[in-house]
């Protein structure tokens, strides 16, 4: 693509015919793939790997928009940018989906077809669907380095997992222990606390009598929301200082229905003020009960099978599903006289996030990772500023979690995932841990009777290595040496604990330093009412359908300019339409400009846009406004205020450049003066081309297409230099704003008088020092305000105000529109009265601020001075308006 022999642009922008072509153009030229260059600074974002089971949703659209904006910006700043993409094997989610398919296809469960057959089927599914979401990310314009694309189950990441597991195993950080865990009967695996949702439900509290052994008619009453678990009770606990039960310490109770003797234990963990002060203790099915059981050496009885049916320890209830068993237990308690009462009770029930079924606490042998040796360095990294959070308030969320963190249960009862690299010897019974992908013989006795642990690792364990396993670790690769540590980890605030904290812990452990210096947290994408999107509510917005209809740029720009870091985003179709209209607006502006250019016009250099004597006011104004924009956008990008940066670009291009500057230029473009025409062409092209560079990270497709149609240097906008400010002329900005104020006032007045389509005469009464400004910009006033060319008078004094005229008071002038026969005097008096009130309110606000000693003493001097100027201007305006009103009374 070149800037010579430009063809006429189509009348309308068509994303469908443009986006795929441009993406192919970028990728085929290798601009997504960085070079290792010691002279260039690396800038690295490792993409949060989307689940292979997923389809593109608004969360993906948000993270692509944010991350692509950052990497395109840094690429244009000359950094060696690596945005490394990948996908996650999605442990539980993938296995759950495939198991349903297997049941439908083979009429068998995964256990019935076996691990090997299930995994073979899984890999077939992976090969078929693994790249689906990757291709969808391309549709969004993600400028990733696809040559380094990675999958968590690729051989490299698999070896990294085995290597770090063995290192931690050998150091004693990874160990086995039998503890109570969250068992998901739906997924048939343990899940972490972070994957459990507490759901408020209306339930019941059942009060049950436990007979005291040897003391007829004496009972201890306990209350429970889960009566079926009493089948596994091994004690009743009371507080040591509870006078009601002191004489029962050490005595035995008879467990109803099971006729089993259980002791009464005294434990300070019991709240004697809650309920009856006595609690049933089921160490096998409650975390707090498990701790009490450990303190008192109580037996652990498990009464549930893994499918949540009652096992042989449940006596006569064996085989019943847990909730069916609950009904039967309650019925039997009532019939046998043990049920005291049943009362409604609202309480929180733990549900599996993955399977959507109630969790069952179970005691199981699991693999655990000692977390304190890892959490302390990760905590210190945030406290000393090596890792910063955007927004900053999440630093406290992160540090509080690390300060109260427990050992991590890292094993899962699945087929799909990174299998625990530990083998058990059938001969000597000892364990062997190896980083190899297989083991032929026990390292202790040499026997070949070795069997690998059946469990796999928690998906978040392998994801925690993502920032360095994707770069070749444990090998000391060039990529690892150059691209680690990265720059930014951008993700949702809802997975700080799942993923961000674990990446920092494991990154420091393996590499000696944090994997990134900044954590950018975006919010959730909600509908325009602030409600979470869901198919059941019918309020979802499908990104692919949206892109098909409006283009990728429109969706990306809407998400970015609607967002603030760490705050949920409200998304509506109306805003997407606005963004599509913005793309059309700058398309039409560019098309107009190119139609008014010479065929071989060269690129516009910075020196072509320097202020020169006699340069028109509009040119000095737009160059100044662009320069301020370039400064602000760079500052906002540096501080991750992408939404505000996008909004500023939008305002400048739509209003200042298109609505004001282009309109003011039409006079000179049609004047016939070649030098004048060339000068305005250079400003039009120069400011637009640089503004497109600012906009490119937000709307990459339309900006690239427009840039290629303008005179430019270089092959593509994606690798063009980030634009710099050109220069500022504060006097020109002030003067043009005074001119704008007059034009707006005339336009608004014509609308009020319902003569907006007609040209009207006007008298501009201004100060002597402003006379030259309005005289020199007479043509601009005539064209943009719709004033009669022969009816415009610009004066610095009047003998008297014209009768039957509308008076418009601005900062630099009073404009009289002699609208005789069209002006309603009553309406004009009402309008002037309202404007006087507005001016007085503005003055009162300034007076209040200037009367506040805290403001005057502490605010910067320029801010205070500006407020004084605002007060003077408001007071002067009110006086002029009052004079005009008096003339109409």
N, C-alpha and C positions, 0 to 999 in steps of 0.2 A: 504494500500500500504506500503510495507517495502523495505528495501535495501538488503535483503538476497535472496539467490537463484535467482539471476538475470538471466533473459532469454535473449537470443540474440535479439537485437533490429532489427526491420524491416529495410530493406535497404533504404526505403524512408519514409519521414514524411507525414502522411495523416491527414490533419486537420479535414476532415469530420468524420472520425471514432474516433477522439480524443476529439474534443472540447465539444461536447454534454456530453460525458462520464465524462470528468473532471469537467464540470460545475455542474453536478448532484452530483459528489463526494464532491465538496466544499460545496454545499448547504445542502446536507443531513447531513453533519457533523457539521452544525451550525456555520461555520466560518464567515458567513456574518452578524451574529447577535451578537452585542456587549453586554457585561454584565455591569451593573452599579456597579462600583468598585471604592470606594473612594481612593484606593491606586494607581489607574491608571488614567492618564490624558485623558479626553475625546477629541476626534477629530471628528468634525461633519461637514458634508456637506449635506445640504438639496437640493436634486436634483431639478433643474428647471423642473416643471411638464410639460411633453409634452402634446399637445392637443390630446384629444381622437379621433378627426377627422383625425389625421394625419397618415402617413405611415413613416417608418424609412427613413431618408434622411441624407445627409452628415453633416448637423448641429448636428443631434443626434449623429452620429458617432464621431464627434469632441468632443462634451462635454462628452460623455462616455469615450473616450480615455483619456482626461485630468483628469476628476474627478476620474476615476478608477485608474489611475496611482498614483494620490495623496493618495487615501485611502489605496491602497495596500502598498504603501511606509510607511505610518504612522502605519498601522496594523503591519508591520514587525518591526517597531520601538517600539512596545509594547504598543501603545495607545489603548484605548477602542474606536474603530472606528465605528461611525454611519454614514452610507450613506443612507439617508432616501428617498425612491423613491415614486413617485406618478404620478398622471395625472390630467390635468385641464379640466374642463367642456367646455371650449372654446366658451362661450356665443354666440356671433354673428356668428362665423364660424359654430358651430354645428347646430344652428337654421337655418341658410341659407341652409346647406346641407340637413337637414331633411325636410325643407319646400318643397324643390324640389321633394323629394321622396313622400311626402304627396300629392302634386299636381298630381304626376304621378299615385299614387296608388288610391287616392280617388276622383281625379278630383275636388278638393276643396282647398282653401287657408287655412292657419293655423287659420285665424280668423273665417272662416266658420265652421271648425270642433270644434273650441273652445279650451280654455286653457287646461282644464282637459284632453280632448282626445289627444291633441297634446303632453302634458307632459307624458301621459301614453305611447304613441308611442315612445317618446324620451327615456324613461327609458328602454323600450324593446331594443332599438338600443344600449344604453349604455351597457346593460348587455351582448349584443352580441359582441360589438367591443371594450369595455373598456380595455380589457387585451391584445388586439392585439399588440399594440406598446410595452407594458410591456414585452411580450414574445420576441419581436424583440430585446429589449435591452439585454435580456439574451444571445441572439446570439452573441452580441458584447462582452460578458464576464463581464458585469456590476456586480460587487460583492456587490450589494445592500442588505440591510436588508429587504427582502420581507415580513417579519412578521409584519413590521410597515408600509407597503404600505398604501398610503392614496389617496383619491380622493376629489377634492374640494367640491363635493356635498355630501360627507359622512356626517353623523349626527354631528360628532365632529366639523369639519370645519364650518358646517352650524350654529351650536350653537355659535361658536366663532364669526362669522360674526354678528349674531343678538346681541350678548353681546356687542361687541365694537361699533356697530351702536347706541345702546341705550345709552351707556356711552357718546358718542360724541354728541348725540341728547340732552341729559340732560344737558350737559355742554355748549350747544349752538354752538358747532363746526360744526354740521350738520344742515342745514337750507334749506328752500325752497325759490326760487326766480325766477321771470320771466325775462329771459335774452335771448340774441341771442346765438344760438348754431349751431353746424354743423349737419345738418340733411342729412342722407343718404337715398335717395328715394329707392335705391335697397334693403337695409337691413331693411328699415322702422324703423330706430332708430337713436338716437343721437350718434355721435362718437366724441372722443376727438380730440384735435388739433394734438396729436401725431399719430393719425390714419388717418391723411389726408396727401396725397402726392401732392405736387405742380408740375404740369406737364406743360411744355412749349408747347404752341399751337399757330398755325397761326390762327388768328381770324380777327375781324374787329372792328373799332372804328366808331360808328355812332354819327354824330353831329346833334343835334335836337334843333329846335326853340321852346322856351316857350314864348308865347305872354304875354306882360305886360298888366294887366287889366287897362282899361281906357286910354291906350296910343296906339292908332292904329298905326300899322307899326313898333312898337318897340318890340324887342324880347331880351331875354337872351338865349344865345346858350350854351348848355351843351353837353358833350361827354360821351358816355357810351359803354361798351362792352356787356352789358346785357339789351337791350332795353325793353324786356318784363317786367322788374321790375319797369319801369316807371308807370305802372298801380297802383303801391302802393306808389308813391311819395307823400310826405306830405310837402315838402319844396324844395327850392333851396338855397344853402348856398354860401356866398362870404366872402372874408376876410374883416374885418372892415376897413382896411386902403387902400383897393383897390379903387382908385379914379374913376374907370370906373363905379362903382356900388353904390357909396355913396348916390346918390339921390334916389336910389331904396330901401334903407333899410326900412323894414316895409311894403312895398307895396306888392301887390298880383300879382301872375301870373296865367294864365289859363293853366291847365295841358292838353296837347294835347291828343286827343282821348277820354279822360274821362270827359272833360269839367268841371273839378273841380278846385276851387280856392285854391291856396297854397301860403304861404308867402315866401318872400325873407328874410333870416336871416343872420346876420353878425356873423361869427364864426372864431376865430383865428386858428382853426385847418385846415382851407382851405389853400392850397398852391396857392397863387395868381399868381405864375410864371408858373404853370402847365396848359397847355391847355388854355381855355378861362378864367380861374380864377373863374368860376362858376361851382358848382357841384350839381347834383340832389341828394336829400336826401330821401332814402328809409329805414326808421328805422326798418322795418320788415324784411329786406332781405340783410343787410350789417352791419358788426360789427362796422365800423367807423361811418356809418350813424346812427346806434343805439345810439352811444355816443353823437352825435350831437343832436339827437332827445331828449335824456335825458336832455341835457343842456338847451334846448329851449322849453321843455314841448310839443313836437310835438306828434300828435297822431301816433299810430303804426297800420299800415294796412298790414295785411297778405294776399297776393293774390294767394298763392299756397296751394293746398291740400297736404296731406302727401305723395301722390304718384306722386307729381310734376306736377299735372295738375292744370289749373287755376280754382280758386274757384269763388264764387259769387261776391267777391270784384273786380274781373277782368272784370265786365261788359259783353260786347258782346263776350269776349274771353273765357268766362267760359266753362270749359270742354276740352279745348285744352291742349295737352301735352306741356310742357314748351318750347321745341325747335320749335314745330309747331307754338306756340303762338309768338315766336320771329320772325319767318318769316312773319307772318300775321301782326304783329305790324309794322315792317319795311315797308311792302308793303303799309299799310294804311297811315303811316307817309309820305311816298313819294307821294302818290296820293293826300293827303290833303295839301301838300306844307310845311310840318313841317321838312322834312329831308333836311338838308343843304348839307351834303356830307357823303360818306362812304369811309374809307381808311383802307388798310391792317394794321393789328396790331398784333404783337407777344406779348403774355402775358402769365402769369402763371394762370392756372386754378386748383382749388382744387378738388382732386378726393378722393373718399372713398377708403382706402387701402383694405378693406374687399370686397366691392361689385364692385369696379372698375368703378363707375359712378360718374359724377360731383356732388359735395356737394352743398346743398342749405342752406344758412344761414336762420334760422327761429327763431322767438321769441316763446319760450315755457317755461312753468312752470317746473322747474327741481329741483332735490335735489343737494345740493352743500356741499362741505367740506371746511371749512376755513383752509387754508394751512399754513399761516405764523406761527401760534403757533407750527406747526409740523416741518416746514422747518428749523426754526432757530436752534433747537437742532441737526437736521441732518446735517446741514451745519457745526456746531461747531465740530461735531464728526470727520469730515474729516480734518478740520483745525488743530485740536489738535492731530491728528495722531491715534485716536482710530479706525478709519476706513482708511485703505490704499488701493490704487488702483494699480493694476499691468496690464499694465505699468502705471507709475506714472503720465504721462501726462493727463490721464483721470480725475485726481483729479480736474483740472481746468474746464474741461467740466461739471463735476458734480456740482461744486460749483457755476459756472456761471448760470446754470439752476435754482438752488435753490434760487439764489439772485434775479431772475427775474420771479419767479413762480407766477401763479394766482390760485385762488380758483379752486378746482377740481369738475367738473361736474360728479357726481357718479351714476346718474340714467340712465337706458337704457330701451327702449320701446320693451322689449322682453318677451317671455313666459319662456324661459330656463335660469335659473340662480338663484341667491340668491334674493328672493323677498324682497322688501323694507318692514321692519317690523313695518309698521305704518298702523293703522286702522282709518277710518273715521266714525264718528257716524252719522247715518241718522236722529237721534232725536235732539241732541244738536249741531251737526255740528263741534264738536271739534275732535282733533287728540289724539290717544293713541299710544305710542311707547312701545313695549315690547320685551324682549329677548326670550319670549316663542315662540313656533312654531305656536301658534294659540291664538285667543282672543275671549272669549265668551261674554263679556259685556264691554261697554264703562266705563273707569275708572272715568269719570266725572259725568255721569248721570245714569249709570247702565243699559242703554238700550242694548238690544241684537241686535239692528239694526246696526251692524258694518260691514264695508267692507274694505278689505285690499287694500292698494295701488297697482295698476296694474303693476308698473314698477319693474325691477330688478336692482341689483347693477352692475356697471362696473366690468367685470371679473378681472381687475387688482386690484380692492379693496380687493376681497377675496384672490387673489394671494399675496397681500401685507402682509397678516397675516401668510403666509405659514411657516415661520421659527419658529413660536410658536403654531399656531393652530394645526400643525401636531404632536406636543408633548403633547397635552392634554389641552392647555389653553382654557377656563378660569379656569379650575381646576388646583390646585397646585399638579401636578403629580410628581412622581419620575423622569420620563423622562424629564420633564420640568426643574426640579431643577438641574439635572445632565448634560443634553445635551444643555441647553441654557445658554449663547450664543454659537453659532457655531463657526467654524474656518474660513471657506472659502465659499464665494458664487462665483461659476464659471458660467459664462454665456457669451453671445455675447455682444459686445460693442454697438450693435444697440438697446438694451433695457435698457440702463442706466436709462432713464427717465421713461419709462413704468413701470419698475419693481424694479430695484435696489434702486433707490432713495425712492420709496414708501415703500419698505421693511424696509429701515433704519428709515424712519419717523415713521411708525407704530410700529416698534419694540421698538424704544425708548419710544414712547407714552405708549404702553401697558406694557413693561417689565422694563423700566427705563434704558436700555443700548442697544447699537447697537446689531443687531442679528448675526454679524460676524465681524472679525477683518480685513479680506482681501477680496477684490473683484478682482478676476482674470477674465480678459476679453479676450476671444479669438476672432479671426477675422472670416470673412466669408470664406467659402471654394469655391474657383473658379477653373476654368479649367486651363490647363497648359499655356494658353495664357493670363491668368489674367481676363478672362471674367466671368461674373456671369453665373452659370449653370442654364439652363432652358430647358424644353422639346422642346420648339419651335426652339431653336438653335441646338438641337440634341447633346448637349455637356454634358449631365448629366452622372454621374457614379452612378449606383444603388448600394447602400451598400450591400443589400442582395445578389444580383448577384455576386458582388465582393467577398463577404465572401464565397459564394458557390464555387467559382472558385479558390480563393487564400488563404482563411482562414481569420479568424477574426484578428489574430496577424498581418498579412501583412498589412491589412487596417489600423489598429490602429497605428502600428509603422510608417507607411508612414505619416499619419496625424500628429502625434506627432513630428517626426523629420523634417517635412516640415514647422512646425509652429513656430511663435514667438508671444508672447502675444500682442494682440491688432492690429496685422497685418494680412491682408487677406492671405490665404494659397492657393498656386497653386498646384493642384492635377493632376497627370497624371498616366495612367496605367503603364508606364515604371517604375515609382518609386515604385508602388505597386509590380510589378514583382521583382524589386531589393530587396524589403523587404521579399518577398516569398523566394528568393534565399538565403537571409541571414539566414532565418529559416532552410533551407536545409543545409546550410554551417555548422551551429553549430550542427545540427542533425548528419551529417556525421562525424564531429569531435568527438562528444560524442560516436557515435557508434564505431569509431576506438579505442578510449580510453577504452571503456568497453570490447572490444574484447582482449585487452592486460592487463586485470586485473585478479587478483586471484578471484575465485568465492566468497570467504568469506572475502574480504578485508573490514576492519572496516572504519567508517567515519574518515576523515582527520581532526585532531584538529589543532588549531592555533599553538600549540607548535611543531607540526610536520613540520611546514613551517618556523621555525626560522632559521636565517642564522647560519651556522656552518662552522668551518675551513674545507677547501677543498671542499665546496659545489661548484658544477659546475657553470661556468659563466652564462649559459643560465637560470639556476634555479634562481640565484640571480637577474638576469635581469627581468624575467617575474614576480617574486614576487614583485619586486620594482615597475614595471610598473602597476601591479594590484593595489598596495597600493596607488599609485598616482591617479589611476582611482577612487578607492573607495572614496578618499578624495574629488576629483573634483565632482563626481556625487552627493554626499551628500550635498556639498555646492550649487550645481546648483539646486537640488531639493528644498532646503531651500529657494532659491531666485526665485523659479518658472520658472527656465530656463530649462523646460523639454526637449525641442527640442535639445538643446546643450548637455544635459546629455545623451540622447539617441544616439546622433551622436558619442559621445566619447566611449560609450560602443560598438557600432557597429565597430568603428575603431580598438579598442583593440582586440575584439574577432575575427574579420575577418582577420586582418592583423597580429597583433603582436602575438596573441595566436595560431591561426590556421596556418597561412602561415609561421611564423617564429619558434615559440616555438615547436609546434608539429613536424614540419619537423626536427628540430635539435634533438628532443628526439628519433627519430626512430633509431638512431645509438645505443643508450644505451639500448633501449627496446629489440634490437636483439643481444646484446653483449653476453648474456649468463651469466653475472655476477648477481646473485640473489640480492645482496645488492644494486648494482647500479640500477637494474631494479625496486626494491621496492621504492628507493628514487625518481626516476623520476615518478613513478606511483603516489606517494603521491602529488607531485607538480602538475602533470597533473590534478588529481581529485580535489585537494584542490583549485587551482586557478579557474578551470572551475566551480566547484560547487558554489563558492562565486560570480563569475561573473554572473552566472545564477540568483542568488539572486538580483544582481543589475539590471538585465534585466527584472526580473519578472513583475514589474509594467507596463512595456511597451508591453511585449509579454507574457501574463500570461499562455497561454495554452501550447505552445511548451516548455517553461522553466519548467513548472510543470512536463510535461511528461519526459523531459530529466533528471531533478533532481531526479525523482523517479527511474531512471535507474542507478544512481550513488550511491556510498556509501554515506549515509547521516544520520543525527540525526533528529528525529522528524517525525511526520505523513505526513506533507505536506509542500510544499514550500510556500504556501500562508500564513502560520503562522510561517515560519522560521524567525530567527533573521535577521535583516538588517546587512549586513557584515561590518566588520571594517577593516581598513588597517592592514597590517601584519608587514611591516618594509621596509626600503629603504636603498639601497646601491648605492649612486650616482656614485661611481667609477665603479661598475659593469655595470650600465646603460651606462656610457660613453664608456666603453670598448666594450660592445656588439654593441653599435651604430657604433663604428669604424669598427667592424667586418662586420656589415650589409652594411656599405658604400662600403667596398671592394667587398663583394659578389654582390651587385647591379651593381657595376661598371663592374665586369667581365661578369655578365649576359647580361648587355646592350651591351657590346662590342661584345660578341658572336652573339647577334642578328644582330648587324650592319654588322658583317662579314659573316652573314648567316651560322654560324656553331653552332647554339644554341643547336642542338641535340647531338653534339659531345663533348667528354671530351677533354680538351686542357691542355697543360703544362702551368705553370705559375711561374714567379719569383716574390716574394713579397719582395721588398726592404723597410725596415722600420727602425725606429730609434732604437738604442740599448735598450732604456727603454721599447719599445713596442715588442721586440723580443719574450719575454716569452708569451705574449698574443697570438700571432699568432702561436707560436709553440704548445701551449696547445690546441688551437682550430683548429688544422690542419685538423682533421676529419670533423669538421663542414664546413670548407672551401671546402674541397674536395666534400662533399655531396651536399651542397647548391649552390655552384658556378659552379659545373660541371667541376672540375679540375681533371686531371689525377693523380691518387694516387702516381705513381712513377715519375710524372713530376712536382711535386710541390717543389720549393725551397724557403726557408724563410731565408733571410740574412739581415745583417745590413750594408753591404757595397758591392760595385761592382767595379771592376777595370774599366769597361766601360759598357755602356748600350748595350744590345744585339741588333744586327742589325736586320732589317726586323721584328721588334716587335711593337705591339701596346702598348703604354704607357698610363696607367690609373692612374691619380694622385688623391689621396684621402687625408683626413686629417692626417691619421696616416701612410700612405704607398704610394709607387709608385709600381704599379703592371705592369709587362711586360708580354705580351702574345706573345710568339714567333710563329707567324702565318705565317711563311715562305710559300710562294706559295699561301696563301689565302688572304694576306693583300694587298690592293690597296694603294700604298704610297701616291698618290695624294689625295685620300679620307681621309687618316689618317692625312695628313698635314692640310686639310680643317677642320677636326674635332678638331684637337688641336688648330687651330687658333680661332675657335668658342669658345672653352672652355676658352681660354685665355681672349677673349673679355668678356665672362660672369664673369670671376673672377675679371677682372678690373672694370666692372660695379658695382659689389658687393662691391669692395674696395672703389670706388668713393662714393657710397651711404653711407658707414660707415664714410668716411672722412667728408662728408657734415654734417652728424648728429653730429659728434664729434667737428666740427668747429662751431656749433651752441651753443652759450653760454647759451641760455635758456634751451636747452636739458641737457648740462653738469651740470649746476647749480641746475636745478630743478628735474631732473629725479633721482630715487633712485640709490644709489651707485652701487648695483649689476647690474642694467640695463645698466649703463654707462660702467661698467667693461666688461660686456658681449659683448657690441658693440665693445670695443677695441679688444677683443679676436677674434671677427668675422673679423675685419680689418686685424689683423695679419695673420689669417688663409688664407684669400683671397689673400693677398700679397704673402705669401709663396707658395700658390698653383699656382699663376700666374708665379712665378719665375721657379718652377719645370716644368711647362708646356712649358715655353719658352725654357728651356734647352733641353727638349725632341724634340721640334720642330726644334731647331738649329741642332740637331744631324741628322735630316732627310733631311736637305737642301743640 
